[in-house]
Amino acid sequence: MHETALVKNLIHKLQAICAEEGADRVVDIAVWLGALCHMSPDHFSDHFRQEAAGTCAERARLQIETSDDINHANAQDVLLQSLELETDDEALQ
Ligand SMILES: [Zn+2]
């Protein structure tokens, strides 16, 4: 449940950013997995693909950084480090 909630939150954040920026899709995202978020990069990818289906993040390329610092303030979280957006207008130019 916890994992699903983390990934859902991230997708919601991406959708909000897409809407704000008027972007059609996320092409690239970089995330940071805390030591205590209990997801391997592969496992995170599986959840991400599942939750991102049908959203602007559906085909985003994932760059995943993992942490082994259990004392980190965000050790239980998944953090969005950076992202690259694309709009159809740009793609046509
Ligand atoms: Zn899981």
PDB file of the backbone (N, CA, C, O) and the ligand in Angstrom, with CONECT records:
HET     ZN  A 101       1
ATOM      1  N   MET A   1       0.824  -1.209   0.000  1.00  0.00           N
ATOM      2  CA  MET A   1       0.000   0.000   0.000  1.00  0.00           C
ATOM      3  C   MET A   1       0.857   1.258   0.000  1.00  0.00           C
ATOM      4  O   MET A   1       0.642   2.198  -0.765  1.00  0.00           O
ATOM      5  N   HIS A   2       1.844   1.228   0.900  1.00  0.00           N
ATOM      6  CA  HIS A   2       2.741   2.370   1.017  1.00  0.00           C
ATOM      7  C   HIS A   2       3.417   2.682  -0.314  1.00  0.00           C
ATOM      8  O   HIS A   2       3.507   3.835  -0.737  1.00  0.00           O
ATOM      9  N   GLU A   3       3.888   1.622  -0.957  1.00  0.00           N
ATOM     10  CA  GLU A   3       4.575   1.819  -2.249  1.00  0.00           C
ATOM     11  C   GLU A   3       3.642   2.423  -3.286  1.00  0.00           C
ATOM     12  O   GLU A   3       4.002   3.348  -4.015  1.00  0.00           O
ATOM     13  N   THR A   4       2.426   1.870  -3.332  1.00  0.00           N
ATOM     14  CA  THR A   4       1.462   2.362  -4.316  1.00  0.00           C
ATOM     15  C   THR A   4       1.162   3.832  -4.062  1.00  0.00           C
ATOM     16  O   THR A   4       1.073   4.624  -5.000  1.00  0.00           O
ATOM     17  N   ALA A   5       1.008   4.194  -2.798  1.00  0.00           N
ATOM     18  CA  ALA A   5       0.726   5.588  -2.449  1.00  0.00           C
ATOM     19  C   ALA A   5       1.879   6.494  -2.869  1.00  0.00           C
ATOM     20  O   ALA A   5       1.650   7.585  -3.393  1.00  0.00           O
ATOM     21  N   LEU A   6       3.101   6.058  -2.647  1.00  0.00           N
ATOM     22  CA  LEU A   6       4.273   6.862  -3.029  1.00  0.00           C
ATOM     23  C   LEU A   6       4.278   7.109  -4.536  1.00  0.00           C
ATOM     24  O   LEU A   6       4.504   8.228  -4.995  1.00  0.00           O
ATOM     25  N   VAL A   7       4.026   6.052  -5.287  1.00  0.00           N
ATOM     26  CA  VAL A   7       4.077   6.178  -6.741  1.00  0.00           C
ATOM     27  C   VAL A   7       2.895   7.014  -7.237  1.00  0.00           C
ATOM     28  O   VAL A   7       3.041   7.832  -8.145  1.00  0.00           O
ATOM     29  N   LYS A   8       1.724   6.800  -6.632  1.00  0.00           N
ATOM     30  CA  LYS A   8       0.551   7.590  -7.030  1.00  0.00           C
ATOM     31  C   LYS A   8       0.779   9.072  -6.772  1.00  0.00           C
ATOM     32  O   LYS A   8       0.433   9.912  -7.603  1.00  0.00           O
ATOM     33  N   ASN A   9       1.357   9.390  -5.630  1.00  0.00           N
ATOM     34  CA  ASN A   9       1.668  10.790  -5.312  1.00  0.00           C
ATOM     35  C   ASN A   9       2.578  11.396  -6.365  1.00  0.00           C
ATOM     36  O   ASN A   9       2.389  12.530  -6.805  1.00  0.00           O
ATOM     37  N   LEU A  10       3.559  10.619  -6.749  1.00  0.00           N
ATOM     38  CA  LEU A  10       4.515  11.101  -7.752  1.00  0.00           C
ATOM     39  C   LEU A  10       3.804  11.362  -9.086  1.00  0.00           C
ATOM     40  O   LEU A  10       4.032  12.390  -9.723  1.00  0.00           O
ATOM     41  N   ILE A  11       2.953  10.439  -9.497  1.00  0.00           N
ATOM     42  CA  ILE A  11       2.224  10.610 -10.762  1.00  0.00           C
ATOM     43  C   ILE A  11       1.310  11.849 -10.685  1.00  0.00           C
ATOM     44  O   ILE A  11       1.212  12.619 -11.641  1.00  0.00           O
ATOM     45  N   HIS A  12       0.652  12.025  -9.540  1.00  0.00           N
ATOM     46  CA  HIS A  12      -0.212  13.198  -9.367  1.00  0.00           C
ATOM     47  C   HIS A  12       0.601  14.484  -9.506  1.00  0.00           C
ATOM     48  O   HIS A  12       0.161  15.455 -10.120  1.00  0.00           O
ATOM     49  N   LYS A  13       1.783  14.463  -8.926  1.00  0.00           N
ATOM     50  CA  LYS A  13       2.673  15.626  -8.998  1.00  0.00           C
ATOM     51  C   LYS A  13       3.040  15.895 -10.459  1.00  0.00           C
ATOM     52  O   LYS A  13       3.023  17.039 -10.911  1.00  0.00           O
ATOM     53  N   LEU A  14       3.371  14.826 -11.190  1.00  0.00           N
ATOM     54  CA  LEU A  14       3.748  14.978 -12.601  1.00  0.00           C
ATOM     55  C   LEU A  14       2.579  15.524 -13.419  1.00  0.00           C
ATOM     56  O   LEU A  14       2.764  16.375 -14.289  1.00  0.00           O
ATOM     57  N   GLN A  15       1.376  15.026 -13.132  1.00  0.00           N
ATOM     58  CA  GLN A  15       0.204  15.504 -13.863  1.00  0.00           C
ATOM     59  C   GLN A  15      -0.059  16.974 -13.573  1.00  0.00           C
ATOM     60  O   GLN A  15      -0.419  17.741 -14.466  1.00  0.00           O
ATOM     61  N   ALA A  16       0.126  17.358 -12.308  1.00  0.00           N
ATOM     62  CA  ALA A  16      -0.074  18.757 -11.930  1.00  0.00           C
ATOM     63  C   ALA A  16       0.928  19.645 -12.653  1.00  0.00           C
ATOM     64  O   ALA A  16       0.579  20.724 -13.130  1.00  0.00           O
ATOM     65  N   ILE A  17       2.177  19.188 -12.733  1.00  0.00           N
ATOM     66  CA  ILE A  17       3.217  19.983 -13.400  1.00  0.00           C
ATOM     67  C   ILE A  17       2.916  20.090 -14.896  1.00  0.00           C
ATOM     68  O   ILE A  17       3.058  21.163 -15.482  1.00  0.00           O
ATOM     69  N   CYS A  18       2.504  18.990 -15.511  1.00  0.00           N
ATOM     70  CA  CYS A  18       2.136  19.001 -16.937  1.00  0.00           C
ATOM     71  C   CYS A  18       1.014  20.018 -17.185  1.00  0.00           C
ATOM     72  O   CYS A  18       1.069  20.796 -18.137  1.00  0.00           O
ATOM     73  N   ALA A  19       0.011  19.997 -16.326  1.00  0.00           N
ATOM     74  CA  ALA A  19      -1.126  20.902 -16.489  1.00  0.00           C
ATOM     75  C   ALA A  19      -0.668  22.352 -16.333  1.00  0.00           C
ATOM     76  O   ALA A  19      -1.054  23.230 -17.106  1.00  0.00           O
ATOM     77  N   GLU A  20       0.158  22.579 -15.324  1.00  0.00           N
ATOM     78  CA  GLU A  20       0.661  23.921 -15.040  1.00  0.00           C
ATOM     79  C   GLU A  20       1.483  24.478 -16.201  1.00  0.00           C
ATOM     80  O   GLU A  20       1.371  25.649 -16.562  1.00  0.00           O
ATOM     81  N   GLU A  21       2.316  23.600 -16.774  1.00  0.00           N
ATOM     82  CA  GLU A  21       3.233  24.035 -17.831  1.00  0.00           C
ATOM     83  C   GLU A  21       2.590  23.931 -19.221  1.00  0.00           C
ATOM     84  O   GLU A  21       3.191  24.341 -20.214  1.00  0.00           O
ATOM     85  N   GLY A  22       1.375  23.387 -19.292  1.00  0.00           N
ATOM     86  CA  GLY A  22       0.741  23.185 -20.585  1.00  0.00           C
ATOM     87  C   GLY A  22       1.473  22.153 -21.433  1.00  0.00           C
ATOM     88  O   GLY A  22       1.460  22.221 -22.662  1.00  0.00           O
ATOM     89  N   ALA A  23       2.098  21.213 -20.775  1.00  0.00           N
ATOM     90  CA  ALA A  23       2.860  20.179 -21.489  1.00  0.00           C
ATOM     91  C   ALA A  23       1.978  18.973 -21.775  1.00  0.00           C
ATOM     92  O   ALA A  23       1.037  18.684 -21.036  1.00  0.00           O
ATOM     93  N   ASP A  24       2.299  18.269 -22.868  1.00  0.00           N
ATOM     94  CA  ASP A  24       1.503  17.101 -23.226  1.00  0.00           C
ATOM     95  C   ASP A  24       2.038  15.817 -22.626  1.00  0.00           C
ATOM     96  O   ASP A  24       1.280  14.883 -22.364  1.00  0.00           O
ATOM     97  N   ARG A  25       3.331  15.768 -22.411  1.00  0.00           N
ATOM     98  CA  ARG A  25       3.877  14.541 -21.822  1.00  0.00           C
ATOM     99  C   ARG A  25       5.197  14.792 -21.124  1.00  0.00           C
ATOM    100  O   ARG A  25       5.887  15.785 -21.352  1.00  0.00           O
ATOM    101  N   VAL A  26       5.512  13.839 -20.261  1.00  0.00           N
ATOM    102  CA  VAL A  26       6.801  13.826 -19.581  1.00  0.00           C
ATOM    103  C   VAL A  26       7.707  12.891 -20.384  1.00  0.00           C
ATOM    104  O   VAL A  26       7.374  11.722 -20.581  1.00  0.00           O
ATOM    105  N   VAL A  27       8.835  13.396 -20.841  1.00  0.00           N
ATOM    106  CA  VAL A  27       9.722  12.527 -21.629  1.00  0.00           C
ATOM    107  C   VAL A  27      10.788  11.877 -20.762  1.00  0.00           C
ATOM    108  O   VAL A  27      11.282  10.796 -21.083  1.00  0.00           O
ATOM    109  N   ASP A  28      11.133  12.515 -19.693  1.00  0.00           N
ATOM    110  CA  ASP A  28      12.251  12.056 -18.888  1.00  0.00           C
ATOM    111  C   ASP A  28      12.029  12.452 -17.439  1.00  0.00           C
ATOM    112  O   ASP A  28      11.698  13.607 -17.168  1.00  0.00           O
ATOM    113  N   ILE A  29      12.200  11.537 -16.506  1.00  0.00           N
ATOM    114  CA  ILE A  29      12.193  11.960 -15.108  1.00  0.00           C
ATOM    115  C   ILE A  29      13.330  11.287 -14.357  1.00  0.00           C
ATOM    116  O   ILE A  29      13.718  10.155 -14.646  1.00  0.00           O
ATOM    117  N   ALA A  30      13.847  12.020 -13.390  1.00  0.00           N
ATOM    118  CA  ALA A  30      14.869  11.472 -12.506  1.00  0.00           C
ATOM    119  C   ALA A  30      14.282  11.433 -11.100  1.00  0.00           C
ATOM    120  O   ALA A  30      13.797  12.443 -10.592  1.00  0.00           O
ATOM    121  N   VAL A  31      14.331  10.269 -10.483  1.00  0.00           N
ATOM    122  CA  VAL A  31      13.820  10.125  -9.122  1.00  0.00           C
ATOM    123  C   VAL A  31      14.899   9.584  -8.204  1.00  0.00           C
ATOM    124  O   VAL A  31      15.881   8.979  -8.634  1.00  0.00           O
ATOM    125  N   TRP A  32      14.677   9.822  -6.942  1.00  0.00           N
ATOM    126  CA  TRP A  32      15.576   9.372  -5.885  1.00  0.00           C
ATOM    127  C   TRP A  32      14.778   8.483  -4.948  1.00  0.00           C
ATOM    128  O   TRP A  32      13.751   8.898  -4.411  1.00  0.00           O
ATOM    129  N   LEU A  33      15.257   7.249  -4.750  1.00  0.00           N
ATOM    130  CA  LEU A  33      14.547   6.314  -3.865  1.00  0.00           C
ATOM    131  C   LEU A  33      15.246   6.274  -2.512  1.00  0.00           C
ATOM    132  O   LEU A  33      16.421   5.918  -2.416  1.00  0.00           O
ATOM    133  N   GLY A  34      14.503   6.646  -1.465  1.00  0.00           N
ATOM    134  CA  GLY A  34      15.061   6.609  -0.119  1.00  0.00           C
ATOM    135  C   GLY A  34      15.367   5.187   0.328  1.00  0.00           C
ATOM    136  O   GLY A  34      14.770   4.226  -0.157  1.00  0.00           O
ATOM    137  N   ALA A  35      16.302   5.070   1.256  1.00  0.00           N
ATOM    138  CA  ALA A  35      16.749   3.758   1.731  1.00  0.00           C
ATOM    139  C   ALA A  35      15.617   2.955   2.362  1.00  0.00           C
ATOM    140  O   ALA A  35      15.652   1.724   2.350  1.00  0.00           O
ATOM    141  N   LEU A  36      14.611   3.637   2.915  1.00  0.00           N
ATOM    142  CA  LEU A  36      13.534   2.940   3.620  1.00  0.00           C
ATOM    143  C   LEU A  36      12.215   2.937   2.848  1.00  0.00           C
ATOM    144  O   LEU A  36      11.163   2.666   3.426  1.00  0.00           O
ATOM    145  N   CYS A  37      12.263   3.236   1.553  1.00  0.00           N
ATOM    146  CA  CYS A  37      11.016   3.246   0.798  1.00  0.00           C
ATOM    147  C   CYS A  37      10.662   1.845   0.308  1.00  0.00           C
ATOM    148  O   CYS A  37       9.596   1.637  -0.270  1.00  0.00           O
ATOM    149  N   HIS A  38      11.561   0.879   0.539  1.00  0.00           N
ATOM    150  CA  HIS A  38      11.285  -0.535   0.271  1.00  0.00           C
ATOM    151  C   HIS A  38      11.019  -0.854  -1.184  1.00  0.00           C
ATOM    152  O   HIS A  38      10.244  -1.760  -1.493  1.00  0.00           O
ATOM    153  N   MET A  39      11.654  -0.121  -2.078  1.00  0.00           N
ATOM    154  CA  MET A  39      11.513  -0.451  -3.492  1.00  0.00           C
ATOM    155  C   MET A  39      12.879  -0.483  -4.160  1.00  0.00           C
ATOM    156  O   MET A  39      13.688   0.434  -4.019  1.00  0.00           O
ATOM    157  N   SER A  40      13.107  -1.561  -4.887  1.00  0.00           N
ATOM    158  CA  SER A  40      14.293  -1.606  -5.740  1.00  0.00           C
ATOM    159  C   SER A  40      13.950  -0.783  -6.980  1.00  0.00           C
ATOM    160  O   SER A  40      12.777  -0.518  -7.240  1.00  0.00           O
ATOM    161  N   PRO A  41      14.964  -0.376  -7.747  1.00  0.00           N
ATOM    162  CA  PRO A  41      14.666   0.376  -8.968  1.00  0.00           C
ATOM    163  C   PRO A  41      13.716  -0.389  -9.894  1.00  0.00           C
ATOM    164  O   PRO A  41      12.814   0.207 -10.483  1.00  0.00           O
ATOM    165  N   ASP A  42      13.914  -1.710 -10.027  1.00  0.00           N
ATOM    166  CA  ASP A  42      13.034  -2.505 -10.883  1.00  0.00           C
ATOM    167  C   ASP A  42      11.602  -2.507 -10.369  1.00  0.00           C
ATOM    168  O   ASP A  42      10.642  -2.391 -11.131  1.00  0.00           O
ATOM    169  N   HIS A  43      11.492  -2.642  -9.072  1.00  0.00           N
ATOM    170  CA  HIS A  43      10.167  -2.681  -8.470  1.00  0.00           C
ATOM    171  C   HIS A  43       9.482  -1.324  -8.611  1.00  0.00           C
ATOM    172  O   HIS A  43       8.286  -1.247  -8.892  1.00  0.00           O
ATOM    173  N   PHE A  44      10.248  -0.266  -8.414  1.00  0.00           N
ATOM    174  CA  PHE A  44       9.695   1.078  -8.604  1.00  0.00           C
ATOM    175  C   PHE A  44       9.208   1.234 -10.045  1.00  0.00           C
ATOM    176  O   PHE A  44       8.114   1.747 -10.280  1.00  0.00           O
ATOM    177  N   SER A  45      10.019   0.793 -11.005  1.00  0.00           N
ATOM    178  CA  SER A  45       9.646   0.902 -12.423  1.00  0.00           C
ATOM    179  C   SER A  45       8.329   0.190 -12.692  1.00  0.00           C
ATOM    180  O   SER A  45       7.466   0.717 -13.394  1.00  0.00           O
ATOM    181  N   ASP A  46       8.173  -1.004 -12.135  1.00  0.00           N
ATOM    182  CA  ASP A  46       6.925  -1.756 -12.330  1.00  0.00           C
ATOM    183  C   ASP A  46       5.729  -0.957 -11.830  1.00  0.00           C
ATOM    184  O   ASP A  46       4.723  -0.824 -12.526  1.00  0.00           O
ATOM    185  N   HIS A  47       5.850  -0.425 -10.609  1.00  0.00           N
ATOM    186  CA  HIS A  47       4.751   0.363 -10.044  1.00  0.00           C
ATOM    187  C   HIS A  47       4.503   1.605 -10.878  1.00  0.00           C
ATOM    188  O   HIS A  47       3.359   1.978 -11.136  1.00  0.00           O
ATOM    189  N   PHE A  48       5.583   2.238 -11.296  1.00  0.00           N
ATOM    190  CA  PHE A  48       5.460   3.465 -12.072  1.00  0.00           C
ATOM    191  C   PHE A  48       4.713   3.197 -13.375  1.00  0.00           C
ATOM    192  O   PHE A  48       3.795   3.937 -13.729  1.00  0.00           O
ATOM    193  N   ARG A  49       5.102   2.145 -14.086  1.00  0.00           N
ATOM    194  CA  ARG A  49       4.466   1.814 -15.377  1.00  0.00           C
ATOM    195  C   ARG A  49       2.982   1.564 -15.174  1.00  0.00           C
ATOM    196  O   ARG A  49       2.151   1.974 -15.985  1.00  0.00           O
ATOM    197  N   GLN A  50       2.666   0.895 -14.096  1.00  0.00           N
ATOM    198  CA  GLN A  50       1.283   0.548 -13.797  1.00  0.00           C
ATOM    199  C   GLN A  50       0.462   1.810 -13.518  1.00  0.00           C
ATOM    200  O   GLN A  50      -0.636   1.977 -14.048  1.00  0.00           O
ATOM    201  N   GLU A  51       1.006   2.692 -12.684  1.00  0.00           N
ATOM    202  CA  GLU A  51       0.261   3.892 -12.279  1.00  0.00           C
ATOM    203  C   GLU A  51       0.270   4.976 -13.351  1.00  0.00           C
ATOM    204  O   GLU A  51      -0.647   5.793 -13.425  1.00  0.00           O
ATOM    205  N   ALA A  52       1.313   4.978 -14.183  1.00  0.00           N
ATOM    206  CA  ALA A  52       1.448   6.041 -15.183  1.00  0.00           C
ATOM    207  C   ALA A  52       0.638   5.758 -16.441  1.00  0.00           C
ATOM    208  O   ALA A  52       0.449   6.648 -17.270  1.00  0.00           O
ATOM    209  N   ALA A  53       0.160   4.529 -16.588  1.00  0.00           N
ATOM    210  CA  ALA A  53      -0.603   4.158 -17.784  1.00  0.00           C
ATOM    211  C   ALA A  53      -1.768   5.124 -17.982  1.00  0.00           C
ATOM    212  O   ALA A  53      -2.566   5.348 -17.072  1.00  0.00           O
ATOM    213  N   GLY A  54      -1.853   5.692 -19.188  1.00  0.00           N
ATOM    214  CA  GLY A  54      -2.949   6.592 -19.500  1.00  0.00           C
ATOM    215  C   GLY A  54      -2.731   8.029 -19.033  1.00  0.00           C
ATOM    216  O   GLY A  54      -3.600   8.878 -19.233  1.00  0.00           O
ATOM    217  N   THR A  55      -1.594   8.311 -18.421  1.00  0.00           N
ATOM    218  CA  THR A  55      -1.307   9.682 -17.973  1.00  0.00           C
ATOM    219  C   THR A  55      -0.220  10.297 -18.859  1.00  0.00           C
ATOM    220  O   THR A  55       0.324   9.643 -19.749  1.00  0.00           O
ATOM    221  N   CYS A  56       0.080  11.564 -18.593  1.00  0.00           N
ATOM    222  CA  CYS A  56       1.112  12.266 -19.359  1.00  0.00           C
ATOM    223  C   CYS A  56       2.507  11.658 -19.114  1.00  0.00           C
ATOM    224  O   CYS A  56       3.453  11.953 -19.843  1.00  0.00           O
ATOM    225  N   ALA A  57       2.620  10.817 -18.092  1.00  0.00           N
ATOM    226  CA  ALA A  57       3.928  10.237 -17.750  1.00  0.00           C
ATOM    227  C   ALA A  57       4.089   8.823 -18.288  1.00  0.00           C
ATOM    228  O   ALA A  57       5.064   8.132 -17.994  1.00  0.00           O
ATOM    229  N   GLU A  58       3.097   8.406 -19.092  1.00  0.00           N
ATOM    230  CA  GLU A  58       3.057   7.024 -19.553  1.00  0.00           C
ATOM    231  C   GLU A  58       4.362   6.544 -20.179  1.00  0.00           C
ATOM    232  O   GLU A  58       4.818   5.431 -19.916  1.00  0.00           O
ATOM    233  N   ARG A  59       4.955   7.397 -21.010  1.00  0.00           N
ATOM    234  CA  ARG A  59       6.146   6.919 -21.726  1.00  0.00           C
ATOM    235  C   ARG A  59       7.432   7.576 -21.245  1.00  0.00           C
ATOM    236  O   ARG A  59       8.435   7.594 -21.959  1.00  0.00           O
ATOM    237  N   ALA A  60       7.397   8.110 -20.044  1.00  0.00           N
ATOM    238  CA  ALA A  60       8.585   8.788 -19.526  1.00  0.00           C
ATOM    239  C   ALA A  60       9.752   7.816 -19.354  1.00  0.00           C
ATOM    240  O   ALA A  60       9.575   6.682 -18.911  1.00  0.00           O
ATOM    241  N   ARG A  61      10.931   8.281 -19.709  1.00  0.00           N
ATOM    242  CA  ARG A  61      12.138   7.517 -19.423  1.00  0.00           C
ATOM    243  C   ARG A  61      12.484   7.760 -17.962  1.00  0.00           C
ATOM    244  O   ARG A  61      12.445   8.893 -17.482  1.00  0.00           O
ATOM    245  N   LEU A  62      12.820   6.690 -17.266  1.00  0.00           N
ATOM    246  CA  LEU A  62      13.112   6.802 -15.834  1.00  0.00           C
ATOM    247  C   LEU A  62      14.607   6.752 -15.579  1.00  0.00           C
ATOM    248  O   LEU A  62      15.323   5.889 -16.087  1.00  0.00           O
ATOM    249  N   GLN A  63      15.045   7.694 -14.785  1.00  0.00           N
ATOM    250  CA  GLN A  63      16.416   7.614 -14.272  1.00  0.00           C
ATOM    251  C   GLN A  63      16.267   7.502 -12.766  1.00  0.00           C
ATOM    252  O   GLN A  63      15.681   8.372 -12.122  1.00  0.00           O
ATOM    253  N   ILE A  64      16.798   6.430 -12.214  1.00  0.00           N
ATOM    254  CA  ILE A  64      16.555   6.138 -10.806  1.00  0.00           C
ATOM    255  C   ILE A  64      17.855   6.116 -10.018  1.00  0.00           C
ATOM    256  O   ILE A  64      18.802   5.402 -10.347  1.00  0.00           O
ATOM    257  N   GLU A  65      17.863   6.913  -8.982  1.00  0.00           N
ATOM    258  CA  GLU A  65      19.015   6.942  -8.083  1.00  0.00           C
ATOM    259  C   GLU A  65      18.566   6.344  -6.755  1.00  0.00           C
ATOM    260  O   GLU A  65      17.494   6.684  -6.255  1.00  0.00           O
ATOM    261  N   THR A  66      19.367   5.466  -6.185  1.00  0.00           N
ATOM    262  CA  THR A  66      18.980   4.868  -4.900  1.00  0.00           C
ATOM    263  C   THR A  66      19.893   5.373  -3.796  1.00  0.00           C
ATOM    264  O   THR A  66      21.060   5.692  -4.022  1.00  0.00           O
ATOM    265  N   SER A  67      19.331   5.437  -2.600  1.00  0.00           N
ATOM    266  CA  SER A  67      20.080   5.892  -1.434  1.00  0.00           C
ATOM    267  C   SER A  67      20.201   4.735  -0.457  1.00  0.00           C
ATOM    268  O   SER A  67      19.303   3.896  -0.381  1.00  0.00           O
ATOM    269  N   ASP A  68      21.294   4.678   0.290  1.00  0.00           N
ATOM    270  CA  ASP A  68      21.380   3.664   1.351  1.00  0.00           C
ATOM    271  C   ASP A  68      21.531   4.337   2.716  1.00  0.00           C
ATOM    272  O   ASP A  68      21.940   3.711   3.694  1.00  0.00           O
ATOM    273  N   ASP A  69      21.191   5.624   2.755  1.00  0.00           N
ATOM    274  CA  ASP A  69      21.291   6.381   3.997  1.00  0.00           C
ATOM    275  C   ASP A  69      19.960   6.323   4.768  1.00  0.00           C
ATOM    276  O   ASP A  69      19.029   7.071   4.472  1.00  0.00           O
ATOM    277  N   ILE A  70      19.889   5.422   5.762  1.00  0.00           N
ATOM    278  CA  ILE A  70      18.625   5.250   6.492  1.00  0.00           C
ATOM    279  C   ILE A  70      18.341   6.413   7.431  1.00  0.00           C
ATOM    280  O   ILE A  70      17.238   6.521   7.968  1.00  0.00           O
ATOM    281  N   ASN A  71      19.317   7.278   7.632  1.00  0.00           N
ATOM    282  CA  ASN A  71      19.104   8.441   8.510  1.00  0.00           C
ATOM    283  C   ASN A  71      18.721   9.708   7.739  1.00  0.00           C
ATOM    284  O   ASN A  71      18.511  10.770   8.325  1.00  0.00           O
ATOM    285  N   HIS A  72      18.637   9.574   6.442  1.00  0.00           N
ATOM    286  CA  HIS A  72      18.254  10.718   5.608  1.00  0.00           C
ATOM    287  C   HIS A  72      16.829  11.159   5.964  1.00  0.00           C
ATOM    288  O   HIS A  72      15.964  10.324   6.231  1.00  0.00           O
ATOM    289  N   ALA A  73      16.593  12.467   5.967  1.00  0.00           N
ATOM    290  CA  ALA A  73      15.286  13.010   6.340  1.00  0.00           C
ATOM    291  C   ALA A  73      14.173  12.467   5.443  1.00  0.00           C
ATOM    292  O   ALA A  73      13.025  12.367   5.875  1.00  0.00           O
ATOM    293  N   ASN A  74      14.504  12.118   4.203  1.00  0.00           N
ATOM    294  CA  ASN A  74      13.498  11.616   3.263  1.00  0.00           C
ATOM    295  C   ASN A  74      13.676  10.126   2.971  1.00  0.00           C
ATOM    296  O   ASN A  74      13.272   9.639   1.915  1.00  0.00           O
ATOM    297  N   ALA A  75      14.282   9.410   3.914  1.00  0.00           N
ATOM    298  CA  ALA A  75      14.610   7.992   3.678  1.00  0.00           C
ATOM    299  C   ALA A  75      13.395   7.150   3.311  1.00  0.00           C
ATOM    300  O   ALA A  75      13.538   6.130   2.637  1.00  0.00           O
ATOM    301  N   GLN A  76      12.197   7.558   3.743  1.00  0.00           N
ATOM    302  CA  GLN A  76      11.002   6.757   3.435  1.00  0.00           C
ATOM    303  C   GLN A  76      10.315   7.216   2.160  1.00  0.00           C
ATOM    304  O   GLN A  76       9.279   6.673   1.774  1.00  0.00           O
ATOM    305  N   ASP A  77      10.884   8.200   1.517  1.00  0.00           N
ATOM    306  CA  ASP A  77      10.197   8.820   0.384  1.00  0.00           C
ATOM    307  C   ASP A  77      10.828   8.517  -0.964  1.00  0.00           C
ATOM    308  O   ASP A  77      11.936   7.990  -1.074  1.00  0.00           O
ATOM    309  N   VAL A  78      10.061   8.879  -1.981  1.00  0.00           N
ATOM    310  CA  VAL A  78      10.554   8.913  -3.351  1.00  0.00           C
ATOM    311  C   VAL A  78      10.551  10.378  -3.739  1.00  0.00           C
ATOM    312  O   VAL A  78       9.509  11.029  -3.671  1.00  0.00           O
ATOM    313  N   LEU A  79      11.683  10.905  -4.140  1.00  0.00           N
ATOM    314  CA  LEU A  79      11.760  12.329  -4.483  1.00  0.00           C
ATOM    315  C   LEU A  79      11.925  12.513  -5.987  1.00  0.00           C
ATOM    316  O   LEU A  79      12.642  11.768  -6.655  1.00  0.00           O
ATOM    317  N   LEU A  80      11.245  13.520  -6.488  1.00  0.00           N
ATOM    318  CA  LEU A  80      11.392  13.881  -7.889  1.00  0.00           C
ATOM    319  C   LEU A  80      12.577  14.827  -8.005  1.00  0.00           C
ATOM    320  O   LEU A  80      12.565  15.915  -7.430  1.00  0.00           O
ATOM    321  N   GLN A  81      13.591  14.419  -8.741  1.00  0.00           N
ATOM    322  CA  GLN A  81      14.814  15.226  -8.851  1.00  0.00           C
ATOM    323  C   GLN A  81      14.738  16.212 -10.019  1.00  0.00           C
ATOM    324  O   GLN A  81      15.072  17.389  -9.881  1.00  0.00           O
ATOM    325  N   SER A  82      14.300  15.714 -11.148  1.00  0.00           N
ATOM    326  CA  SER A  82      14.185  16.590 -12.313  1.00  0.00           C
ATOM    327  C   SER A  82      13.288  15.929 -13.333  1.00  0.00           C
ATOM    328  O   SER A  82      13.044  14.724 -13.288  1.00  0.00           O
ATOM    329  N   LEU A  83      12.804  16.739 -14.250  1.00  0.00           N
ATOM    330  CA  LEU A  83      11.986  16.164 -15.313  1.00  0.00           C
ATOM    331  C   LEU A  83      12.070  17.013 -16.561  1.00  0.00           C
ATOM    332  O   LEU A  83      12.403  18.197 -16.519  1.00  0.00           O
ATOM    333  N   GLU A  84      11.757  16.367 -17.678  1.00  0.00           N
ATOM    334  CA  GLU A  84      11.754  17.044 -18.962  1.00  0.00           C
ATOM    335  C   GLU A  84      10.375  16.844 -19.567  1.00  0.00           C
ATOM    336  O   GLU A  84       9.868  15.726 -19.655  1.00  0.00           O
ATOM    337  N   LEU A  85       9.779  17.966 -19.984  1.00  0.00           N
ATOM    338  CA  LEU A  85       8.427  17.922 -20.542  1.00  0.00           C
ATOM    339  C   LEU A  85       8.465  18.199 -22.026  1.00  0.00           C
ATOM    340  O   LEU A  85       9.421  18.773 -22.548  1.00  0.00           O
ATOM    341  N   GLU A  86       7.398  17.775 -22.701  1.00  0.00           N
ATOM    342  CA  GLU A  86       7.293  18.050 -24.126  1.00  0.00           C
ATOM    343  C   GLU A  86       5.858  18.453 -24.444  1.00  0.00           C
ATOM    344  O   GLU A  86       4.910  17.920 -23.868  1.00  0.00           O
ATOM    345  N   THR A  87       5.715  19.385 -25.352  1.00  0.00           N
ATOM    346  CA  THR A  87       4.365  19.723 -25.822  1.00  0.00           C
ATOM    347  C   THR A  87       4.294  19.422 -27.308  1.00  0.00           C
ATOM    348  O   THR A  87       5.306  19.441 -28.008  1.00  0.00           O
ATOM    349  N   ASP A  88       3.087  19.143 -27.782  1.00  0.00           N
ATOM    350  CA  ASP A  88       2.933  18.806 -29.195  1.00  0.00           C
ATOM    351  C   ASP A  88       3.350  19.960 -30.086  1.00  0.00           C
ATOM    352  O   ASP A  88       3.879  19.744 -31.177  1.00  0.00           O
ATOM    353  N   ASP A  89       3.116  21.197 -29.626  1.00  0.00           N
ATOM    354  CA  ASP A  89       3.515  22.371 -30.407  1.00  0.00           C
ATOM    355  C   ASP A  89       5.007  22.358 -30.689  1.00  0.00           C
ATOM    356  O   ASP A  89       5.449  22.599 -31.813  1.00  0.00           O
ATOM    357  N   GLU A  90       5.770  22.073 -29.647  1.00  0.00           N
ATOM    358  CA  GLU A  90       7.225  22.031 -29.800  1.00  0.00           C
ATOM    359  C   GLU A  90       7.643  20.934 -30.767  1.00  0.00           C
ATOM    360  O   GLU A  90       8.542  21.111 -31.588  1.00  0.00           O
ATOM    361  N   ALA A  91       6.969  19.797 -30.649  1.00  0.00           N
ATOM    362  CA  ALA A  91       7.327  18.655 -31.481  1.00  0.00           C
ATOM    363  C   ALA A  91       7.108  18.959 -32.961  1.00  0.00           C
ATOM    364  O   ALA A  91       7.794  18.398 -33.816  1.00  0.00           O
ATOM    365  N   LEU A  92       6.152  19.848 -33.272  1.00  0.00           N
ATOM    366  CA  LEU A  92       5.849  20.166 -34.657  1.00  0.00           C
ATOM    367  C   LEU A  92       6.824  21.168 -35.251  1.00  0.00           C
ATOM    368  O   LEU A  92       6.945  21.245 -36.474  1.00  0.00           O
ATOM    369  N   GLN A  93       7.503  21.917 -34.448  1.00  0.00           N
ATOM    370  CA  GLN A  93       8.371  22.975 -34.958  1.00  0.00           C
ATOM    371  C   GLN A  93       9.645  22.440 -35.605  1.00  0.00           C
ATOM    372  O   GLN A  93      10.471  23.220 -36.080  1.00  0.00           O
TER     373      GLN A  93
HETATM  374 ZN    ZN A 101       5.182  -3.337  -4.768  1.00  0.00          ZN2+
END
